[in-house]
């Protein structure tokens, strides 16, 4: 029974901690990140996402799209 109680209380304490922290929205050209970390850490994550996107698109040869609505002519 104590293990069940721990399993029940642990997730609720994690959500309570997340609820009490200050979350900020950070955006790049293609991504949105909500973070409670330092601004430099969140911005570094956004840069990692942008680099990853660039590498995947280059490696796969996929066309770059600015907006989702421009995908109507896909495949190229």
Secondary structure, DSSP 8 states (H G I E B T S, - for coil): -HHHHHHHHHHHHHHHHHHHS--EEEE-SS-EEEESS-HHHHHHHHHHHHHHHHHHHHHHT----SSGGGGGG---
